[in-house]
Each structure stands twice: as C-alpha cells, then as structure tokens.
Amino acid sequence: MHDKRTPAIHAFEDGQQFRLLVQSVVDYAIYMLDPDGYICNWNEGGRRIKGYDDEEIIGQHFSRFYVPADRDAGEPQYGLRMARENGRYEKEGWRLRKDGSRFWASVVIDPIVIDGQLIGYAKVTRDVTERHESTLRLAEAQHALLQAKKIEAIGKLTLGLSHDFNNLLGVIVNSLDLISAHRDDEKRVTRLVEGALRAADRGTLLTRQLLSFARGQALAPEVLDINELVLGMKDVLLRACGVGIEIDLSLATDLPSVRVDRTQLEAALLNLVINSRDSFADKGRITVATGLADRRPPEIESSVEDFVCVCVVDNGPGMSEDVVQQAVQPFFTTKEVGRGSGLGLSQAHGFAAQSGGYLHIDSEPDQGTRVTMYFPALED
C-alpha cells in the first residue's frame, strides 16, 4: 500500500513529530540559540529545570543561567567559540534557576550549520546535582578513610617504637645494674656487655630506619667491594643474631664493585638479618651470600648487563604469598607489638631501588625465606 501524502505534508508532519518529541523531554533542557547566544526557543524540560516561563526567557541571552563568577570570566562566550571551532563543547558547572538557587549542570553545545553557514546552536542542559553531590560525599569519605588509616599507621608505629625502645633500654639498664653487682664475675660481665651492645645496635638501627623514612634516604654513594663490606660487618651480624642462631657467610669470588651508599647498605643488611632472626622461635640458621645475578625479573628494565647481589637466607617459618606481597610496605609487620617497626624491609627495598637495583623476596610457608638485594655492577 502506497503513501499518498505529498512531500510537503511529510515535512510538516515530521516537523510536528520532532517538536512533540523535544517538548515531551522533561529531564533535559533543550533549547536553540542564535549565533550570538540569544535563546530562540526551548522545551518543557527547560521550563522545569530553570523555572522560567517562555515569555521570560525567549529572546534573552543564555548567559543569564550562569553564576556571576563564570559570567564575568566569559564562560558563556568561550563555550560558543569552542563549539564553533571544535564541533562540540561539553562542560559541567554551577547554573542558576529563576529563584536564585544553584544546580550542578552537565552542558553540551553543538553548532548548527546549513550550507556552510552557522545559523545557531543546540544546547542541552541536564541537572546532575545529585550525582555531583554523591561524588563529593564519596571523595570526602575516601579522604576521611585515608586520614584514619594514616592516624592508625602512626599509632601503630608509635606503639611499636615505644615498646621497642622501652625493651632495649630495659636490657641496657638491667645489664648495667647486674654488671655493677657482679663486677668480679668476668664471664657474666662479658655476657651482659654483649647483651647491652646488641640492644644498643638495635636502637641505632631503629633510629636509622626512622631517619631514612623521614628524609627519603638521601644517598652518598661510593665504590664498594660487597664482600669486603660483609666481612667487615661479621661481628655486628653475629652480635645481632645472639645465642642459638648460627650465621654463615658464603661470598663469591671476583665480584665486580658496586656504587652504593655504605651506611644505607649496612643498615639494609642488618635489617634483613634481624628480620630473619626475629622469625625464629628458638634456634635457626642464617646465611649471608653474595654473587652475580643469574636471573632478572621481567618487570625490571635496565641497560645494565650484570647485577651484584647480596642475599639473606634463613630456614625459618617462611611467609605466605599474601604476606610477601605486602612485606615491603612501610609499617607492615607480622611481628607482635614491640618486636618491629615495620620499616626494615621497606628501607631495604627503597634503598635498592634508589641505587638503581631492586629487592626480591622468595618465600613459602615452612620453606624459609630468601631476600636478595641487586645492585648494578660497575664495568671497571
């Protein structure tokens, strides 16, 4: 069956249908502007959202919907220019209703061009105040949560450090008291002095950790022989391990030199050894080894061919995969309060990265732990 209507009737009816369609939209303010931004017509959504009647708004410049600050800054004219130059302009911001109240608007402006001539603009405005306020509330909640986590982290750090330093000071004070009371017992005095020195070393390490964390570890690199440094720390490492913990050195020969900060490397190595020591309930074995890296994680991008590594291996209880993933985060610790600040692995990880290398942890439950620091080898 053929449609007998003429093209003119088609155009008239299509135009009527389009106007009906536009007027039936109440959630969007749809209106046409002339090339200078004056309102030619708008729909029922415009009346509902803005609060004006037709006779109040037709012929007025659309800038009257903008808040004074945006109007003075030329935002309406800027939107028209961007739409004309780029083919479309989208923006969100505050707009005004007739009663003076504000709402958060999502605005789209499209130029209308016929035969290459700009005849006006189609502007669509949507009230998204509820979504905007929800976004702000979410951002505030996230900020409050972040602040709460920061306070919690500082609280845990303070609590842990307070217990740590109290324990260390208790060991030192008790040792000095007993030395005063048993001056003639040479063996006992020696044992007490060693205990006090271990506590002092631990206090020094805690102070280094805090200074490194606060200052971001400003490095003073120098050319070092890793083996020489490890051998020079042997007595400190033995004293840090204490009774019941065996410590072995396994040093590769003919290693290239590295360029690192000596103090920070000593602190990092001592951190790793103390972490291993603290993982044992009673007895255990720790091995400090050096060598050339025989593999490189795929995520490491470097032009350096060879890396010198120093690793600390223990036969302790090991760690689960979840713990390994969090181990290098500042303040994270599985130790009970008073047995660690949660900065040891973080300091070692950050130091290795700042030195152009990286830190890698291999560990499984009941299989011990291997923590390896890699440093770029010097060619000469």
Secondary structure, 3 states (H helix, E strand, C coil): CCCCCCHHHHHHHHHHHHHHHHHHCCCEEEEEECCCCEEEEECHHHHHHHCCCHHHHCCCEHHHHECHHHHHCCHHHHHHHHHHHHCCEEEEEEEECCCCCEEEEEEEEEEEEECCEEEEEEEEEEECHHHHHHHHHHHHHHHHHHHHHHHHHHHHHHHHHHHHHHHHHHHHHHHHHHHHHCCCCHHHHHHHHHHHHHHHHHHHHHHHHHHHHHHCCCCCCEEECHHHHHHHCHHHHHHHHCCCEEEEEECCCCCCCEEECHHHHHHHHHHHHHHHHHHCCCCEEEEEEEEECCCCCCCCCCCCCCEEEEEEEECCCCCCHHHHHHCCCCCCCCCCCCCCCCCHHHHHHHHHHHCCCEEEEEECCCCCEEEEEEEEECCC
